[in-house]
Amino acid sequence: MPVAAQSLVYGCISHVPISISYPPSITPIYLGCAQQNGGINLRDFAPEWVPHHPILGGSAGTFALKNYVLAQCPQATHVGLCQYRKFMARHRVGSQDGKYQLMDVLPRAQLQGLDLAHVMLDDLDDFLFSPPGQFAMNGRNFDYLYQYKDVHHVQDLLRVTAEAVDQGLLDKNEVHGFFSEQVFIPGGIELGVFPTSFWIPRVMAMESVVRACIQRYPAREHPRTIEQARSWSFCMERLGSFMLLKYLRTNPQAAHWPTRYIGCLTLVTEEAGVGYVPGV
């Protein structure tokens, strides 16, 4: 059913000054050096995550937004998330990226004259999230575990999974399904629009898992390159994707999700012809 504007809390998570003129109803959630007096900052709404921002990336902002909603907007029925240059559109406004087909790219020059409020907010349904896809190479599809061990440090995903089972976020019988899942929703539950009744408890559960992993495996014990620094965020994305798929597949009210809830993941680029380098 349509989402009423007054019941939607929409946050833009950013570690840099936001240069896109998002609609006024979209609230900046500032991280790192972008935090400012009078703003909604990580240090104010999720101070425990300030030291861990480098290994959490935007997920630290997800936790801050969750706390902001609980403290300031308890009546909100839906929550939305975008980033400083990445957002979910209800219909295509850019062009498909040549290297990452699940994402559209939109040169900054084409933002002029574009009504982002209409593109992002009008006629919203209960959910709006990225097009699902698969990890593929040379015509072969890969599951979460296989792709993760090729692109990241596989021990991180194993650690998160074990902790998720210990805490009850994943049932032991779901572990094989999680590792062997081939459908992937970019951004998981950290990009798009979701009912708060769905989003809040799952973000809280994933936050608890991440907290335990950071305590057990301090960053100094597993140093990463800059590209691999956001280790727990990469895991969060996959866990969030799996949680979302599980809900969609088992909830009769979401049976028509492929035709109702999928939007267009859009990245604003500085110039035409410059695509996205995926870091998933």
Order of alpha helices (4+ residues) and beta strands (2+ residues): beta-beta-beta-alpha-alpha-alpha-beta-beta-beta-beta-alpha-beta-beta-alpha-alpha-alpha-beta-beta-alpha-alpha-alpha-beta
